[in-house]
């Protein structure tokens, strides 16, 4: 009788161990996922704005005639700042991709 009880206890314990490991393996089943993040670089956009403003101001001053040089410089600097900012914003975004387990 004692051997039968021991055999039954071992059988039930083994069945529980197998069932528990199967459930644990199913619960922790994760997938490998490709994830991409876009990182903006504010410093590059600021540099692009300043460089564009200076270049646009110089170009506006060179192209304006007579007494309107100040106006040409200001308009050129404004247009150059916007253009420089947009170019730097477009070129400055970095896309970082990696795998994650989810």
PASEBA-1860 file (N, C-alpha, C; in nm, 3 decimals):
! residues 102
1> XXXXXXXX> 0.082/-0.117/0.000/0.000/0.000/0.000/0.088/0.126/0.000 ~ 0.194/0.121/0.077/0.282/0.235/0.083/0.349/0.259/-0.052 ~ 0.386/0.156/-0.123/0.447/0.171/-0.255/0.347/0.229/-0.354 ~ 0.222/0.187/-0.344/0.119/0.237/-0.435/0.097/0.387/-0.409 ~ 0.092/0.428/-0.284/0.074/0.569/-0.249/0.193/0.652/-0.298 ~ 0.312/0.600/-0.281/0.432/0.669/-0.325/0.435/0.681/-0.477 ~ 0.398/0.576/-0.546/0.394/0.578/-0.692/0.290/0.679/-0.741 ~ 0.174/0.684/-0.675/0.069/0.778/-0.714/0.116/0.922/-0.689
9> XXXXXXXX> 0.180/0.947/-0.578/0.229/1.081/-0.545/0.334/1.126/-0.644 ~ 0.422/1.035/-0.682/0.525/1.069/-0.779/0.461/1.097/-0.915 ~ 0.361/1.017/-0.953/0.293/1.037/-1.081/0.221/1.171/-1.086 ~ 0.151/1.205/-0.978/0.078/1.333/-0.974/0.178/1.450/-0.974 ~ 0.285/1.438/-0.900/0.388/1.542/-0.897/0.452/1.562/-1.033 ~ 0.477/1.455/-1.104/0.535/1.465/-1.238/0.438/1.532/-1.334 ~ 0.312/1.495/-1.325/0.211/1.556/-1.413/0.199/1.705/-1.386 ~ 0.201/1.744/-1.260/0.195/1.886/-1.226/0.317/1.961/-1.276
17> XXXXXXXX> 0.434/1.901/-1.267/0.557/1.965/-1.314/0.552/1.987/-1.465 ~ 0.505/1.888/-1.538/0.496/1.900/-1.683/0.394/2.006/-1.721 ~ 0.278/2.007/-1.656/0.174/2.105/-1.686/0.221/2.246/-1.654 ~ 0.290/2.263/-1.543/0.339/2.395/-1.503/0.443/2.446/-1.600 ~ 0.534/2.361/-1.644/0.637/2.405/-1.738/0.575/2.439/-1.874 ~ 0.474/2.365/-1.915/0.407/2.395/-2.041/0.335/2.529/-2.034 ~ 0.269/2.559/-1.922/0.201/2.687/-1.906/0.300/2.802/-1.898 ~ 0.410/2.781/-1.830/0.511/2.886/-1.818/0.574/2.916/-1.954
25> XXXXXXXX> 0.599/2.814/-2.032/0.657/2.835/-2.164/0.559/2.910/-2.253 ~ 0.431/2.880/-2.240/0.330/2.949/-2.322/0.313/3.094/-2.277 ~ 0.320/3.121/-2.148/0.301/3.256/-2.096/0.418/3.347/-2.134 ~ 0.538/3.294/-2.148/0.654/3.375/-2.179/0.690/3.374/-2.327 ~ 0.601/3.331/-2.410/0.628/3.327/-2.554/0.628/3.470/-2.607 ~ 0.744/3.516/-2.653/0.756/3.653/-2.701/0.801/3.652/-2.845 ~ 0.769/3.762/-2.914/0.804/3.774/-3.055/0.912/3.879/-3.073 ~ 0.996/3.858/-3.171/1.099/3.953/-3.207/1.036/4.055/-3.302
33> XXXXXXXX> 1.039/4.184/-3.263/0.972/4.289/-3.339/1.074/4.394/-3.379 ~ 1.067/4.442/-3.504/1.154/4.547/-3.555/1.091/4.681/-3.520 ~ 1.162/4.765/-3.442/1.108/4.892/-3.395/1.199/5.005/-3.443 ~ 1.139/5.111/-3.497/1.215/5.227/-3.542/1.169/5.351/-3.468 ~ 1.263/5.432/-3.423/1.236/5.559/-3.356/1.306/5.670/-3.432 ~ 1.241/5.785/-3.443/1.300/5.900/-3.509/1.351/5.995/-3.402 ~ 1.478/6.028/-3.409/1.539/6.120/-3.314/1.566/6.252/-3.385 ~ 1.509/6.359/-3.333/1.536/6.489/-3.394/1.657/6.551/-3.327
41> XXXXXXXX> 1.728/6.630/-3.402/1.847/6.695/-3.350/1.823/6.845/-3.352 ~ 1.789/6.899/-3.239/1.756/7.041/-3.227/1.878/7.129/-3.255 ~ 1.994/7.085/-3.214/2.116/7.164/-3.236/2.143/7.186/-3.384 ~ 2.120/7.081/-3.463/2.143/7.095/-3.607/2.042/7.191/-3.670 ~ 1.917/7.190/-3.620/1.818/7.283/-3.674/1.854/7.427/-3.639 ~ 1.902/7.449/-3.517/1.942/7.584/-3.478/2.061/7.632/-3.560 ~ 2.157/7.545/-3.582/2.273/7.580/-3.664/2.231/7.611/-3.807 ~ 2.140/7.530/-3.861/2.090/7.554/-3.997/2.019/7.687/-4.008
49> XXXXXXXX> 1.945/7.726/-3.905/1.875/7.854/-3.906/1.974/7.970/-3.907 ~ 2.075/7.963/-3.823/2.174/8.071/-3.815/2.254/8.082/-3.945 ~ 2.300/7.968/-3.996/2.378/7.970/-4.120/2.293/8.021/-4.236 ~ 2.167/7.978/-4.241/2.077/8.025/-4.347/2.051/8.174/-4.338 ~ 2.034/8.225/-4.215/2.010/8.368/-4.197/2.130/8.451/-4.242 ~ 2.249/8.407/-4.205/2.370/8.481/-4.244/2.388/8.477/-4.396 ~ 2.374/8.359/-4.454/2.392/8.348/-4.600/2.283/8.427/-4.673 ~ 2.159/8.418/-4.625/2.051/8.494/-4.690/2.070/8.643/-4.676
57> XXXXXXXX> 2.119/8.689/-4.560/2.146/8.832/-4.541/2.254/8.882/-4.635 ~ 2.359/8.804/-4.648/2.466/8.844/-4.740/2.417/8.846/-4.885 ~ 2.340/8.747/-4.922/2.288/8.742/-5.059/2.188/8.855/-5.084 ~ 2.102/8.881/-4.986/2.006/8.991/-4.999/2.074/9.126/-5.009 ~ 2.180/9.146/-4.933/2.255/9.270/-4.940/2.323/9.286/-5.075 ~ 2.376/9.175/-5.127/2.447/9.181/-5.256/2.351/9.207/-5.372 ~ 2.229/9.156/-5.363/2.135/9.170/-5.474/2.055/9.300/-5.470 ~ 2.046/9.364/-5.355/1.968/9.488/-5.345/2.049/9.606/-5.398
65> XXXXXXXX> 1.978/9.707/-5.445/2.044/9.823/-5.507/2.011/9.950/-5.429 ~ 2.102/10.042/-5.427/2.079/10.176/-5.375/2.050/10.180/-5.227 ~ 1.945/10.257/-5.190/1.913/10.280/-5.049/1.837/10.166/-4.986 ~ 1.798/10.065/-5.062/1.720/9.955/-5.007/1.804/9.838/-4.961 ~ 1.930/9.862/-4.935/2.019/9.751/-4.895/1.978/9.693/-4.760 ~ 1.932/9.778/-4.667/1.892/9.727/-4.536/1.770/9.636/-4.549 ~ 1.673/9.680/-4.628/1.554/9.598/-4.651/1.587/9.467/-4.720 ~ 1.673/9.473/-4.819/1.715/9.352/-4.889/1.788/9.256/-4.798
73> XXXXXXXX> 1.871/9.312/-4.708/1.944/9.229/-4.613/1.848/9.159/-4.517 ~ 1.750/9.234/-4.464/1.653/9.177/-4.370/1.564/9.071/-4.435 ~ 1.518/9.100/-4.555/1.434/9.002/-4.626/1.515/8.877/-4.659 ~ 1.638/8.895/-4.706/1.725/8.782/-4.737/1.757/8.700/-4.613 ~ 1.780/8.768/-4.499/1.810/8.697/-4.376/1.688/8.616/-4.329 ~ 1.570/8.673/-4.338/1.449/8.600/-4.299/1.424/8.479/-4.387 ~ 1.435/8.499/-4.518/1.414/8.387/-4.610/1.521/8.280/-4.592 ~ 1.644/8.323/-4.571/1.754/8.228/-4.550/1.739/8.150/-4.421
81> XXXXXXXX> 1.689/8.217/-4.315/1.668/8.148/-4.188/1.563/8.039/-4.201 ~ 1.454/8.071/-4.269/1.348/7.970/-4.289/1.401/7.854/-4.374 ~ 1.469/7.887/-4.483/1.522/7.782/-4.571/1.625/7.696/-4.498 ~ 1.715/7.761/-4.425/1.818/7.685/-4.351/1.758/7.595/-4.245 ~ 1.655/7.644/-4.176/1.590/7.563/-4.073/1.522/7.440/-4.135 ~ 1.451/7.459/-4.246/1.382/7.348/-4.310/1.479/7.245/-4.366 ~ 1.587/7.292/-4.425/1.687/7.197/-4.478/1.752/7.118/-4.365 ~ 1.787/7.186/-4.256/1.849/7.117/-4.143/1.750/7.022/-4.076
89> XXXXXXXX> 1.624/7.060/-4.069/1.522/6.973/-4.009/1.505/6.846/-4.092 ~ 1.506/6.860/-4.222/1.490/6.745/-4.310/1.612/6.652/-4.303 ~ 1.730/6.710/-4.300/1.853/6.630/-4.298/1.892/6.584/-4.158 ~ 1.838/6.648/-4.054/1.882/6.621/-3.919/1.811/6.506/-3.850 ~ 1.696/6.462/-3.899/1.625/6.353/-3.833/1.696/6.221/-3.856 ~ 1.726/6.154/-3.747/1.794/6.025/-3.756/1.697/5.916/-3.717 ~ 1.694/5.813/-3.794/1.605/5.701/-3.768/1.688/5.586/-3.712 ~ 1.657/5.547/-3.591/1.728/5.438/-3.524/1.634/5.319/-3.515
97> XXXXXX> 1.678/5.205/-3.567/1.597/5.084/-3.567/1.670/4.973/-3.492 ~ 1.592/4.890/-3.424/1.648/4.777/-3.351/1.537/4.674/-3.327 ~ 1.579/4.557/-3.283/1.483/4.451/-3.249/1.450/4.459/-3.102 ~ 1.322/4.434/-3.070/1.276/4.422/-2.932/1.195/4.295/-2.921 ~ 1.196/4.237/-2.803/1.114/4.120/-2.777/0.990/4.166/-2.702 ~ 0.873/4.132/-2.757/0.747/4.172/-2.696/0.659/4.052/-2.678
END
